[in-house]
Amino acid sequence: MAEFIRDLKRTHSCGELTAKDVGKEVVLFGWVHNRRDHGGAVFIDLRDRMGLTQVVFELEAGKELHDLAQELRYEYCIGVRGKVVSRGGNVNPRLVTGEIEVHGAQLSIFNRSETPPFLVEDKIDTAEEKRLHYRYLDLRRAPLQQTLMKRSQMNALTRSTLNRLGFVELETPYMVKHTPGGARNFLVPSRLNPGKFYALAESPQLFKQLFMVAGFDRYFQIVKCFRDEDLRLDRQP
């Protein structure tokens, strides 16, 4: 049973199936967000970065499959193949996928998980230090994923708009000569020249001006600036 996923690709994310997909056979990959064992049926909420889908493993589908589903625990990483079925009157209005559920026909456990140090939920009271230590778990939470996706969308929109207006995206060096004055630099020792250092660029200004002189009158860059300063609300140290 664990072999079935090898030659298959995920057909849908866990956040896109709706009533229009009823009757389709689908393959979903994700993490076990929640699990409920009702004896004759095991219900799980399968999660990926796009959302949640309820999956049902019924005893009628086979004892081997049902027994494997009973082994599932929180944050197990799994793959499922099954059929999309309407929930009828048990619609969950809080979910995009709330009109349907997937009746599992095959199941593969990619990775088992020990008990996580905190719940992967939208709202948690876990100390920030612990969340940073287990950052890979914290980043599974929807609020953080949505923030990163919005940032990606904004960058893509910025690039698309500026490209349409005739701007050219260029890159400037990250390691430059240390120049005293202004913000404090992060220094990088030179391997080939002992006792000498590069500095991480605190601004692309000089290189930007060189581009202008060279004739790139419409230039843009989404750049990182490195300044050895104290932590502030709008910047990292």
C-alpha positions in Angstrom: 0.0 0.0 0.0 2.9 2.3 0.7 4.1 1.9 -2.9 1.1 3.5 -4.6 2.3 7.1 -4.3 5.6 6.6 -6.0 4.2 6.8 -9.5 1.5 9.4 -8.8 1.6 13.1 -8.4 -0.6 15.2 -6.2 -3.7 16.2 -8.2 -5.1 18.9 -5.9 -4.1 20.9 -2.8 -6.0 20.6 0.4 -7.7 24.0 -0.1 -9.3 23.8 -3.5 -11.8 20.9 -3.7 -15.4 22.0 -3.8 -18.8 20.5 -4.7 -17.9 20.8 -8.4 -15.3 18.1 -7.8 -17.7 15.5 -6.4 -17.1 12.1 -8.0 -13.5 12.8 -8.9 -10.6 10.5 -7.8 -7.9 12.7 -6.2 -4.5 12.4 -4.7 -3.7 14.7 -1.7 -0.5 15.2 0.3 -0.2 16.9 3.6 0.0 16.8 7.4 -2.5 15.3 9.8 -4.0 18.4 11.4 -6.7 16.7 13.4 -7.9 13.1 13.9 -11.1 11.6 15.2 -11.6 7.8 15.5 -15.3 6.9 15.5 -14.7 3.1 15.5 -16.0 2.2 12.1 -14.5 5.3 10.5 -11.4 7.4 11.1 -11.7 11.1 10.2 -8.7 13.3 9.6 -8.3 16.9 8.6 -5.5 16.9 6.1 -3.5 20.2 5.9 -1.1 21.8 3.5 -0.3 25.5 2.9 -3.4 26.0 0.9 -6.0 24.8 3.4 -7.7 21.8 5.0 -9.7 18.8 3.6 -11.5 16.2 5.6 -10.6 12.6 4.7 -12.6 9.6 5.9 -11.2 6.0 6.1 -14.1 3.6 6.6 -13.8 0.0 7.7 -15.9 -1.0 4.7 -13.0 0.2 2.5 -10.8 -2.6 3.9 -9.5 -3.6 7.3 -5.8 -3.1 6.3 -6.5 0.5 5.2 -8.6 1.2 8.3 -5.9 -0.3 10.7 -3.3 1.9 9.0 -5.5 5.0 9.4 -5.9 4.2 13.1 -2.1 4.6 13.4 -2.2 8.2 12.2 -1.3 10.9 14.8 -0.9 14.7 14.9 1.5 16.0 12.2 2.1 12.7 10.5 3.0 13.5 6.8 0.9 11.3 4.5 -0.5 10.8 1.0 -4.0 9.8 0.3 -5.9 8.7 -2.8 -9.7 8.6 -2.7 -13.0 9.8 -4.1 -14.5 13.2 -3.5 -18.0 12.9 -1.9 -20.5 15.5 -0.8 -21.0 16.0 2.9 -24.7 16.6 2.4 -26.1 18.4 5.3 -22.9 18.3 7.3 -21.3 21.3 5.5 -18.6 23.2 7.4 -19.0 26.8 6.3 -15.7 27.8 7.8 -13.8 25.9 5.1 -13.5 26.4 1.4 -13.6 22.6 1.2 -16.5 22.4 3.7 -19.0 21.0 1.2 -17.0 17.8 0.5 -14.9 15.1 2.0 -12.6 12.5 0.5 -13.3 8.9 1.1 -9.8 7.3 1.3 -9.0 4.3 -0.8 -5.3 4.2 -0.3 -3.0 5.7 2.3 0.8 6.1 2.6 2.6 7.4 5.7 5.6 9.4 4.4 6.9 10.3 7.9 5.7 9.7 11.4 5.9 12.5 14.0 6.6 12.5 17.7 4.4 14.7 19.8 5.1 18.3 18.7 6.3 20.9 21.3 3.3 23.1 20.5 0.1 22.9 18.5 0.1 24.0 14.9 -2.9 26.2 15.3 -3.7 29.8 14.2 -3.7 31.1 17.8 -1.2 29.7 20.3 0.2 30.9 23.6 3.7 29.4 23.1 6.7 31.5 24.0 8.4 33.2 21.1 11.7 31.7 22.0 10.3 28.2 21.6 8.5 29.1 18.4 11.8 30.4 16.9 13.6 27.2 18.1 11.1 25.1 16.2 10.6 27.5 13.4 9.8 24.8 10.8 6.7 24.0 12.9 5.8 27.6 13.5 5.9 28.2 9.8 3.2 25.5 9.2 0.7 27.8 10.9 -1.7 29.6 8.6 -1.1 33.2 9.7 2.7 33.0 9.1 2.2 31.1 5.8 -0.3 33.7 4.6 2.2 36.5 5.5 5.0 34.9 3.4 2.6 34.2 0.5 1.4 37.8 0.5 5.0 39.0 0.5 5.7 36.8 -2.5 2.6 38.1 -4.3 3.6 41.7 -3.6 7.1 41.1 -5.0 5.6 39.4 -8.1 3.1 42.3 -8.6 5.9 44.9 -8.2 8.1 43.1 -10.8 5.2 42.7 -13.2 4.2 46.3 -13.0 7.7 47.7 -13.3 8.6 45.4 -16.2 5.4 46.6 -18.0 6.6 50.2 -17.5 10.0 49.4 -19.1 12.1 49.1 -16.0 15.0 46.7 -15.9 15.7 44.5 -12.8 19.4 44.5 -12.0 21.4 43.2 -9.1 24.2 45.0 -7.1 27.0 43.4 -5.1 26.3 42.3 -1.5 30.0 42.4 -0.5 31.7 45.7 -0.9 34.6 47.8 0.4 34.2 49.0 3.9 33.6 52.7 4.0 33.7 54.5 7.4 30.8 56.7 8.4 27.1 56.2 8.3 25.7 53.0 9.6 27.9 50.3 11.1 28.9 47.6 8.7 28.9 43.8 9.0 32.5 42.8 8.2 33.4 39.6 6.3 37.1 38.4 6.6 38.8 37.8 3.3 40.2 34.3 3.0 42.8 35.3 0.4 43.9 38.5 2.0 44.4 37.9 5.8 43.7 40.9 7.9 41.5 42.5 5.3 37.7 42.5 5.2 34.7 43.0 3.0 31.6 44.7 4.2 28.0 43.6 3.6 26.4 46.4 1.6 24.3 48.8 3.7 22.8 50.4 0.6 22.9 49.9 -3.2 23.1 53.7 -3.7 26.6 53.9 -5.3 26.0 51.0 -7.7 22.5 52.4 -8.5 24.1 55.7 -9.6 26.6 53.8 -11.7 23.7 52.1 -13.5 22.2 55.5 -14.2 25.5 56.8 -15.6 25.7 53.7 -17.8 22.3 54.5 -19.3 19.9 52.3 -17.3 17.5 55.2 -16.7 14.8 52.8 -15.5 16.2 50.4 -13.0 14.7 48.6 -10.0 15.9 46.1 -7.4 14.3 44.4 -4.5 17.3 44.5 -2.3 18.4 43.6 1.2 20.5 46.2 3.1 22.8 45.1 5.9 23.3 47.5 8.8 24.7 46.6 12.2 22.0 48.4 14.2 19.8 47.6 17.2 16.5 45.8 16.7 13.7 48.1 15.8 10.0 47.6 14.8 10.8 48.1 11.1 14.1 46.2 10.8 16.2 43.3 12.1 19.6 43.8 13.7 
